[in-house]
Amino acid sequence: MERVAKCQCGGFGVTVTGEPNIVNICHCTECQRRTGSPLSSNAYFDKTKVRLAGEYKIYSRTAASGRQFHNHFCPSCGSTVCWTLDIRPNDYGVAVGAFNDPRFPIPTVSVWESSRYDWVSLPAEIERFFREMPSES
């Protein structure tokens, strides 16, 4: 199975093959600023199963964990479509909303709940972490 995630103008896209390794919801303040939303939904795929197409720029920053985070965004419309993280060197993270697929696999993990907006409700079965996942520490 292939899925394509795109920026708003369609100039930068990411094609992924297969299912994601993990789908999460992140409430960290950096993701809130990146998306303009109280949370982000993110899918992580092996780099070997990801193809980038079109022009993009990279904005690097230090994440709340102290590690580097490298946003790949469209230079025309500014949409962040994917990223790499020092903590997940073999993966690309892809913004779930960029797939425009309401049938996308449901998130199984919620991280950085210390920054979760009080009015955000999540499925009862989702695994929750006050900060990052223990394997990411």
WOZI-V141874 format. One record per backbone hydrogen bond with DSSP energy under -1.0 kcal/mol. NH is the residue of the N-H (numbers start at 1). CO is the residue of the C=O. Records with the same first field share a line. If there is no record, write none. Layout:
NH = CO  CO
//
This chain:
3 = 16
5 = 14
6 = 98
7 = 12
13 = 53
14 = 5
15 = 51
16 = 3
17 = 49
18 = 1
21 = 44
24 = 42
25 = 109
26 = 40
27 = 111
32 = 28
33 = 29
34 = 30
35 = 31
36 = 32
40 = 26
42 = 24
43 = 94
44 = 22
45 = 92
47 = 90
49 = 46
50 = 47
51 = 15
53 = 13
57 = 73
59 = 71
61 = 69
63 = 67
66 = 63
69 = 61
70 = 84
71 = 59
72 = 82
73 = 57
74 = 79
78 = 74
81 = 72
82 = 72
83 = 93
84 = 70
86 = 68
91 = 88
92 = 45
93 = 83
94 = 43
95 = 81
96 = 41
98 = 95
99 = 96
100 = 97
104 = 101
108 = 23
110 = 127
111 = 25
112 = 131
113 = 129
114 = 130
115 = 112
116 = 113
120 = 117
126 = 123
127 = 108
129 = 110
136 = 133
137 = 134
//
